[in-house]
Amino acid sequence: MRARVLTALLAGVVVIAAALALRPQAGSGRTLTEDTAASGASHRTPVLSPRRVPALVARVVADGRLTGALDAILADPNLGPARQHACLTVSGDNGRALFTRGGNQPLIPASNLKLLTGLAAIDRLGPAARLRTEVRAAVGPGGVVAGDLWLVGGGDPLLETADYAASFDRQPQLFTPVEELARRVAAAGVKTVQGRVVGDESRYDQLRYLPTWKPRYIADNEIGPESALSLNDNFSQWRPRKFPAAAPAVNAASVFTDQLRAHGVTVVGVPAAGAAPARAPVVASIESPPLSEVVGEMLRESDNLTAELLLKELGHREGGSGTTARGAAVLKAVLGAHRLPTAGLAAVDGSGLDRSDRATCDLILAALQRTGTAGALAAGLAVAGRTGTLEKRFNDPAVAGRLRAKTGSLDGVSALSGFAQGRGVTLTFAFVLNDLPRDALGPAAWEALGRALVAYPNAPDPKDISP
């Protein structure tokens, strides 16, 4: 029975191959075999050689099994209405489309939007760019600052104290140590500040949260208030629970005042907020990690504040002002400049918190393909069963360590996009579900997707079915 099926399948492949081989090429008027003969490439394996058939059969079988497995995931009745509001696209190493369903359907991407934010930031700002926080003041004889000392924010989303960084479950954390900035001020010879430490957040606007975000995101501390001078994610307290700072720039100035005092600098005045004089000399500064690593932290940990500040930085540098709206316009321009499929795209923020955001699986897949498996996006993705938001997912040994992806979750929304290491091939994929029932678990579909992808190509070895 198996022999008859294999014979029939071989015959079918031969017929298809023959039809393709004998079809005239567009504009040439000659057959593929004629072109081959004309080129003198007679030493190559002929198109209709039986030696080609086993590889073709194996590919047909592998693609068919993958399609069957992915169709079954999308047809799962537990997904409810999400079966009609879903997209899934998969491609192979060479960009060959292996599977697509609803690829051009605009859907709520949740945190998968961060992939687009990361791509735009790396493209326009550069992977080696760093965000600088400066301390400015006029230092007089004896290390005395007769007036104020300004702490000027440069948009670094990772400026933190060591104890705040240590409060996260996953360690070690990537951060810019504010203690080191205080040490540099003291090392520069500053002894006394007779005025105040003044926090300067003028690089961006002072819109702390988008008014269209669900209030629960703020109440649950999914994101701290936005500011160009962000310190400790702009939380004034984080134990036993987080409390957002009412005035981020003042909060940063207060924390920095304490750090200066801990390094032997006397500060007389009360912390405040305001813009530094344009000609105030720079006393000391500290830079963030390279932007590629900042983007990696954003993707791996799904850091909403980092995403929003990077969007405002795009607005500041490329759009004329440090606002969310200008940054979103730059993001769309970058994707358009690379001729990515932006039809249906709606990006009103950088994190994907807003439920009016829309993106297609075709766009997400194209963004991943744009940077590739060796690019900054791939390097920053969480690894199944190992790191970030996937640390406790995909504990199946067949998948753990072999899938890197960006997660996305909102009410009724589940998304997972990235790269999977199959059997000798790396697959790129984008998967978004909308309108999930309240009791449906999107991650269950992630698990099934992961198993299907790492098993590809699941087919007989061509050697075993050679003529």
C-alpha positions as CSV (number, residue, x, y, z in Angstrom):
1,M,0.0,0.0,0.0
2,R,2.8,2.5,1.0
3,A,4.7,1.6,-2.2
4,R,1.6,2.4,-4.3
5,V,1.0,5.7,-2.6
6,L,4.7,6.7,-3.0
7,T,4.6,5.7,-6.7
8,A,1.5,7.8,-7.2
9,L,3.1,10.7,-5.4
10,L,6.3,10.4,-7.4
11,A,4.3,10.3,-10.6
12,G,2.4,13.5,-9.6
13,V,5.6,15.4,-8.8
14,V,7.1,14.3,-12.1
15,V,4.1,15.6,-14.0
16,I,4.2,18.9,-12.2
17,A,7.9,19.2,-12.7
18,A,7.5,18.4,-16.4
19,A,4.8,21.0,-16.9
20,L,6.9,23.7,-15.2
21,A,10.0,22.7,-17.1
22,L,8.4,22.8,-20.5
23,R,6.5,26.1,-19.8
24,P,8.0,28.9,-21.9
25,Q,9.7,31.6,-19.8
26,A,8.1,35.0,-20.0
27,G,9.4,36.9,-23.0
28,S,11.9,34.2,-24.0
29,G,9.8,32.0,-26.3
30,R,12.0,29.1,-25.3
31,T,11.6,26.2,-22.9
32,L,13.7,25.8,-19.8
33,T,15.4,22.8,-21.4
34,E,16.2,24.8,-24.5
35,D,17.7,27.6,-22.3
36,T,19.8,25.1,-20.4
37,A,21.1,23.6,-23.6
38,A,21.8,27.1,-25.0
39,S,23.8,28.0,-21.9
40,G,26.0,25.0,-22.2
41,A,25.1,23.8,-18.7
42,S,24.7,20.2,-19.8
43,H,26.7,19.0,-16.8
44,R,23.9,20.0,-14.4
45,T,21.3,17.6,-13.3
46,P,18.4,17.8,-15.9
47,V,15.2,19.2,-14.6
48,L,13.3,16.0,-15.3
49,S,16.0,13.8,-13.8
50,P,14.7,11.1,-11.4
51,R,17.4,12.3,-9.0
52,R,15.4,15.5,-8.4
53,V,12.1,13.7,-7.5
54,P,12.9,12.6,-3.9
55,A,13.8,16.1,-2.8
56,L,10.6,17.4,-4.3
57,V,8.6,14.7,-2.7
58,A,10.2,15.4,0.7
59,R,9.4,19.1,0.4
60,V,5.8,18.5,-0.6
61,V,5.3,16.1,2.3
62,A,7.0,18.5,4.8
63,D,5.0,21.5,3.6
64,G,1.8,19.5,3.7
65,R,2.4,18.3,7.2
66,L,3.2,21.8,8.4
67,T,0.1,23.2,6.7
68,G,-2.0,20.5,8.4
69,A,-0.6,21.2,11.8
70,L,-1.1,25.0,11.5
71,D,-4.6,24.6,10.0
72,A,-5.5,22.5,13.1
73,I,-4.2,25.3,15.4
74,L,-6.4,27.9,13.7
75,A,-9.4,25.6,13.7
76,D,-9.3,24.9,17.4
77,P,-12.9,25.5,18.7
78,N,-11.5,26.8,21.9
79,L,-10.4,30.0,20.1
80,G,-14.0,30.9,19.5
81,P,-14.4,34.1,17.4
82,A,-10.6,34.4,17.1
83,R,-10.7,31.7,14.4
84,Q,-12.1,34.4,12.1
85,H,-9.9,37.2,13.5
86,A,-6.5,35.7,13.3
87,C,-3.4,35.8,11.0
88,L,-0.5,33.4,10.7
89,T,2.4,33.6,8.3
90,V,5.5,31.5,8.1
91,S,8.5,31.6,5.8
92,G,11.7,29.6,5.3
93,D,15.3,30.6,5.2
94,N,15.2,31.9,1.7
95,G,12.0,33.8,2.3
96,R,9.8,31.1,0.6
97,A,6.3,31.3,2.0
98,L,5.4,28.1,3.8
99,F,2.0,29.1,5.2
100,T,-0.2,32.1,5.2
101,R,-3.7,32.7,6.6
102,G,-5.2,36.1,6.9
103,G,-1.8,37.7,6.4
104,N,-3.1,41.0,5.2
105,Q,-5.8,41.3,7.9
106,P,-5.2,44.3,10.2
107,L,-5.4,43.2,13.8
108,I,-4.6,44.5,17.3
109,P,-1.0,43.5,17.6
110,A,-0.6,44.1,21.3
111,S,3.2,44.1,22.2
112,N,4.1,42.8,18.8
113,L,4.0,46.4,17.8
114,K,7.3,46.8,19.7
115,L,9.0,45.0,16.9
116,L,8.1,47.8,14.6
117,T,9.2,50.4,17.1
118,G,12.5,48.6,17.6
119,L,13.1,48.4,13.8
120,A,12.4,52.1,13.4
121,A,14.6,53.1,16.3
122,I,17.6,51.1,15.1
123,D,17.1,52.3,11.6
124,R,17.0,56.0,12.4
125,L,19.0,56.3,15.5
126,G,21.6,53.5,14.8
127,P,22.3,50.4,16.8
128,A,25.4,51.9,18.4
129,A,23.6,55.1,19.5
130,R,23.5,55.9,23.2
131,L,21.2,58.2,25.2
132,R,23.0,60.6,27.4
133,T,22.0,62.0,30.8
134,E,23.9,65.2,31.7
135,V,24.7,67.2,34.8
136,R,25.2,70.9,34.2
137,A,26.3,73.6,36.5
138,A,28.7,76.5,36.9
139,V,31.4,75.2,39.3
140,G,33.3,77.9,41.2
141,P,36.4,77.9,43.3
142,G,36.6,75.1,45.9
143,G,34.0,73.0,44.0
144,V,31.2,75.3,45.0
145,V,28.1,75.6,42.8
146,A,26.7,79.0,43.8
147,G,23.3,78.4,42.2
148,D,21.4,75.3,40.9
149,L,22.7,72.1,39.5
150,W,20.7,70.6,36.6
151,L,20.1,67.0,35.9
152,V,19.2,66.9,32.2
153,G,17.3,64.0,30.8
154,G,18.3,62.6,27.4
155,G,15.6,60.0,27.1
156,D,17.4,57.1,28.7
157,P,14.7,54.6,29.8
158,L,17.1,52.5,31.8
159,L,18.5,55.1,34.2
160,E,18.1,53.4,37.6
161,T,19.4,53.0,41.1
162,A,21.0,49.6,41.8
163,D,18.3,48.7,44.4
164,Y,15.6,49.4,41.9
165,A,17.3,47.2,39.3
166,A,17.7,44.5,41.9
167,S,13.9,44.5,42.6
168,F,13.1,42.6,39.4
169,D,12.5,38.9,39.4
170,R,14.8,38.3,36.4
171,Q,18.4,39.1,37.0
172,P,20.7,40.6,36.1
173,Q,18.9,43.7,34.7
174,L,20.3,45.9,32.0
175,F,20.4,49.5,33.4
176,T,22.3,52.7,33.5
177,P,23.5,53.2,37.1
178,V,22.7,56.7,38.5
179,E,25.2,56.1,41.3
180,E,28.0,56.2,38.8
181,L,26.7,59.6,37.5
182,A,26.8,60.9,41.1
183,R,30.3,59.6,41.5
184,R,31.4,61.4,38.3
185,V,30.0,64.7,39.6
186,A,32.0,64.3,42.8
187,A,35.1,63.2,40.8
188,A,34.7,66.4,38.8
189,G,35.4,68.4,42.0
190,V,31.9,69.4,43.0
191,K,31.8,69.8,46.8
192,T,28.8,72.0,47.5
193,V,25.6,72.9,45.7
194,Q,24.2,76.0,47.4
195,G,21.1,75.9,45.3
196,R,19.0,73.0,44.2
197,V,19.2,69.9,42.0
198,V,16.8,70.7,39.2
199,G,15.4,68.0,36.9
200,D,15.2,69.0,33.3
201,E,12.7,66.9,31.2
202,S,12.4,69.4,28.3
203,R,13.6,67.1,25.6
204,Y,10.1,65.6,25.3
205,D,6.6,66.7,26.0
206,Q,5.0,66.1,29.4
207,L,2.2,63.8,28.2
208,R,2.5,61.0,30.8
209,Y,0.0,58.5,29.5
210,L,-2.1,58.3,26.4
211,P,-5.7,59.2,27.3
212,T,-6.9,56.3,25.2
213,W,-5.1,53.6,27.2
214,K,-7.2,51.6,29.7
215,P,-6.9,53.1,33.2
216,R,-6.1,49.7,34.5
217,Y,-2.7,49.7,32.7
218,I,-1.8,52.7,34.9
219,A,-3.4,51.3,38.0
220,D,-1.5,48.0,37.6
221,N,1.7,49.8,36.8
222,E,2.1,48.3,33.4
223,I,3.9,51.5,32.6
224,G,5.2,54.4,34.6
225,P,4.6,58.1,33.7
226,E,6.6,59.2,30.6
227,S,9.4,61.7,30.9
228,A,12.6,62.5,29.1
229,L,14.2,62.4,32.6
230,S,13.2,58.9,33.7
231,L,14.7,57.4,36.8
232,N,13.5,54.1,38.2
233,D,10.8,54.0,35.5
234,N,9.4,57.1,37.3
235,F,8.2,55.2,40.3
236,S,8.7,57.0,43.6
237,Q,8.3,53.7,45.5
238,W,8.4,50.1,44.4
239,R,8.2,48.1,47.6
240,P,5.9,46.5,48.6
241,R,4.2,47.9,45.5
242,K,4.9,50.5,42.9
243,F,3.7,54.1,43.1
244,P,4.1,56.4,40.1
245,A,5.8,59.7,40.7
246,A,3.5,62.7,40.6
247,A,6.3,64.8,39.1
248,P,8.9,62.6,37.4
249,A,11.5,65.4,37.0
250,V,11.2,66.4,40.6
251,N,11.4,62.7,41.7
252,A,14.6,62.2,39.7
253,A,16.1,65.4,41.2
254,S,15.2,64.1,44.6
255,V,16.8,60.7,44.1
256,F,19.9,62.3,42.6
257,T,20.2,64.7,45.5
258,D,20.4,61.7,47.8
259,Q,23.0,60.1,45.6
260,L,25.1,63.2,45.6
261,R,25.0,63.4,49.3
262,A,26.0,59.7,49.5
263,H,29.1,60.6,47.5
264,G,30.1,63.5,49.8
265,V,28.5,66.4,47.9
266,T,26.5,68.9,50.1
267,V,23.2,70.0,48.5
268,V,21.4,72.9,50.3
269,G,18.2,73.4,48.3
270,V,15.0,71.4,47.8
271,P,14.7,69.4,44.5
272,A,12.8,71.1,41.7
273,A,12.0,70.9,38.0
274,G,12.9,73.3,35.2
275,A,14.9,73.7,32.0
276,A,18.6,74.2,32.2
277,P,20.2,77.4,30.8
278,A,21.4,76.8,27.3
279,R,25.0,77.7,28.2
280,A,25.2,75.9,31.4
281,P,28.5,73.9,31.3
282,V,28.4,70.1,31.4
283,V,30.0,68.8,34.6
284,A,29.5,65.1,34.1
285,S,27.4,62.7,32.0
286,I,26.5,59.1,31.6
287,E,25.3,57.2,28.6
288,S,22.9,54.3,28.2
289,P,23.9,51.0,26.8
290,P,24.0,50.8,23.0
291,L,20.6,51.3,21.4
292,S,20.7,47.7,20.1
293,E,20.8,46.5,23.7
294,V,18.1,49.0,24.8
295,V,15.8,47.6,22.1
296,G,16.7,44.1,23.2
297,E,15.6,44.9,26.7
298,M,12.4,46.3,25.4
299,L,11.6,43.2,23.4
300,R,12.8,40.6,25.8
301,E,11.0,42.1,28.9
302,S,8.2,43.7,26.9
303,D,9.1,47.0,28.5
304,N,6.3,49.5,27.7
305,L,8.0,52.6,29.0
306,T,11.2,51.9,27.0
307,A,9.0,51.5,23.9
308,E,7.2,54.8,24.5
309,L,10.4,56.8,25.2
310,L,12.1,55.4,22.1
311,L,9.1,56.6,20.1
312,K,9.4,60.0,21.5
313,E,13.1,60.0,20.8
314,L,12.3,59.3,17.2
315,G,9.9,62.3,17.3
316,H,12.6,64.5,18.8
317,R,15.4,63.6,16.4
318,E,13.4,63.0,13.2
319,G,10.0,64.5,13.6
320,G,10.7,68.0,15.0
321,S,9.5,67.4,18.6
322,G,9.6,64.7,21.3
323,T,6.0,63.7,21.2
324,T,4.2,60.3,20.7
325,A,2.4,61.5,17.6
326,R,5.6,62.7,15.9
327,G,7.4,59.5,16.8
328,A,4.5,57.4,15.4
329,A,4.7,59.4,12.1
330,V,8.4,58.7,11.9
331,L,7.8,55.0,12.6
332,K,5.4,54.8,9.7
333,A,7.8,56.7,7.4
334,V,10.6,54.2,8.2
335,L,8.4,51.2,7.3
336,G,7.3,52.9,4.2
337,A,10.8,53.8,3.1
338,H,11.7,50.1,3.3
339,R,8.7,49.3,1.2
340,L,7.2,47.0,3.9
341,P,3.5,46.2,3.5
342,T,2.0,49.0,5.6
343,A,-1.6,48.7,4.4
344,G,-3.9,48.7,7.4
345,L,-1.2,49.9,9.8
346,A,-2.3,52.1,12.7
347,A,0.3,53.0,15.3
348,V,-0.8,55.5,17.9
349,D,1.8,54.5,20.5
350,G,5.1,52.5,20.5
351,S,4.2,49.8,23.1
352,G,1.0,48.3,21.6
353,L,-1.0,49.1,24.7
354,D,-3.6,51.1,22.7
355,R,-6.4,49.0,21.4
356,S,-6.7,51.2,18.3
357,D,-3.2,50.0,17.1
358,R,-3.4,47.7,14.0
359,A,-0.9,45.7,12.1
360,T,-0.9,42.7,9.8
361,C,1.1,39.5,10.0
362,D,2.5,40.3,6.6
363,L,4.0,43.5,8.0
364,I,5.3,41.9,11.2
365,L,6.9,39.1,9.2
366,A,8.5,41.6,6.8
367,A,9.9,43.6,9.7
368,L,11.5,40.4,11.1
369,Q,12.8,39.5,7.6
370,R,14.2,43.0,7.2
371,T,16.7,42.6,10.0
372,G,17.1,38.8,9.7
373,T,18.3,36.2,12.2
374,A,21.6,38.0,12.8
375,G,20.0,41.4,13.3
376,A,19.3,43.4,16.5
377,L,15.6,42.4,16.7
378,A,16.5,38.7,16.6
379,A,19.2,39.2,19.2
380,G,16.8,40.9,21.6
381,L,14.0,38.4,21.5
382,A,13.1,36.3,24.4
383,V,14.2,32.6,24.1
384,A,11.6,29.9,24.7
385,G,12.0,28.3,28.2
386,R,15.1,30.5,28.9
387,T,14.7,34.3,29.0
388,G,12.4,37.2,29.3
389,T,8.7,36.8,28.8
390,L,9.2,33.3,27.5
391,E,11.2,32.1,30.5
392,K,8.3,30.0,31.8
393,R,6.9,29.1,28.4
394,F,7.8,26.3,26.0
395,N,9.3,24.0,28.6
396,D,8.9,21.1,26.1
397,P,12.5,20.1,25.5
398,A,11.7,19.9,21.8
399,V,11.0,23.6,21.7
400,A,12.9,25.2,24.6
401,G,15.9,27.1,23.3
402,R,14.9,26.7,19.7
403,L,12.3,29.5,19.4
404,R,12.9,33.3,19.9
405,A,9.9,35.5,19.8
406,K,8.1,38.6,20.9
407,T,5.0,38.0,23.0
408,G,1.9,40.1,23.0
409,S,-1.1,40.0,25.4
410,L,-4.1,42.2,26.0
411,D,-7.7,41.4,26.8
412,G,-8.9,39.1,24.0
413,V,-5.5,39.5,22.2
414,S,-2.6,37.1,21.9
415,A,0.4,37.4,19.6
416,L,3.7,35.7,19.1
417,S,6.2,36.5,16.3
418,G,9.8,35.7,15.8
419,F,12.1,32.8,14.7
420,A,12.1,29.1,15.2
421,Q,14.9,26.7,14.5
422,G,13.6,23.7,12.6
423,R,15.5,20.7,11.3
424,G,18.3,22.5,9.5
425,V,16.2,25.5,8.6
426,T,15.2,28.7,10.4
427,L,11.6,29.7,10.1
428,T,10.3,33.3,10.5
429,F,6.7,33.6,11.7
430,A,4.0,36.0,12.8
431,F,0.9,35.0,14.7
432,V,-1.9,37.2,16.0
433,L,-5.2,36.3,17.5
434,N,-8.0,38.8,18.3
435,D,-11.4,38.3,20.0
436,L,-10.3,35.4,22.1
437,P,-13.0,34.2,24.6
438,R,-12.3,35.2,28.1
439,D,-11.4,31.7,29.2
440,A,-9.3,30.9,26.1
441,L,-5.5,30.8,26.6
442,G,-3.6,32.2,23.7
443,P,-0.3,30.7,25.0
444,A,-1.8,27.2,24.4
445,A,-1.8,28.0,20.7
446,W,1.8,29.3,21.1
447,E,2.9,25.9,22.4
448,A,1.2,24.1,19.5
449,L,2.7,26.5,17.0
450,G,6.2,26.1,18.5
451,R,6.0,22.3,18.3
452,A,4.9,22.5,14.6
453,L,7.6,24.9,13.6
454,V,10.6,23.2,15.2
455,A,9.5,19.8,13.7
456,Y,9.8,21.3,10.1
457,P,10.7,19.7,7.8
458,N,8.9,16.6,9.0
459,A,9.3,14.4,5.9
460,P,11.1,11.3,4.7
461,D,14.8,11.7,4.0
462,P,15.3,12.0,0.2
463,K,17.9,9.2,0.4
464,D,15.3,6.8,1.7
465,I,13.0,7.4,-1.3
466,S,15.6,7.7,-4.1
467,P,14.9,5.7,-7.2
